[in-house]
């Protein structure tokens, strides 16, 4: 996973203005791109 380049003020502002549930949904989508949701952590 690539590191994010330096953040601009507008990017930070946009992130902080998003509703919490939208942020959680986006995080879940990104997580599922990298990890199999059907595989347990047993």
N, C-alpha and C positions, 0 to 999 in steps of 0.2 A: 504494500500500500504506500503510495507516494505521500510525502509530506506536503502540506499546503504551503505555498509560497507566502511571503509576507501579506498580512491582511491589510486592506484599505479601511479607512474609517467608514465608508459607506457599506462595506461588506459586514463589518462588525455591527453597525447600526441595524442593518437588515436582519441579521441573526438575532439580535436582542429584541427586535420588534415582532418576531414570529410567535404565535401562540405555542404554549408548551406541548400540547398534544400533536401539533403539526411537526414540531422538532422530534418528538418521540417516534412518530410515524416515519419520518425521513431516516432517522437513525436505524430503525428496524429494517427498512428497505436496503440500506447500505450494508448492514450486518448480514442479511440474507444473501447478498451478492458474494460474500466471502466465506460464509459458513453454511453448511447444510442444515436447514431447520428440522429435518427428520432425524438427524443423528443426535443421540443423547450424549451427555457428558460423563456417563458411567465410568 
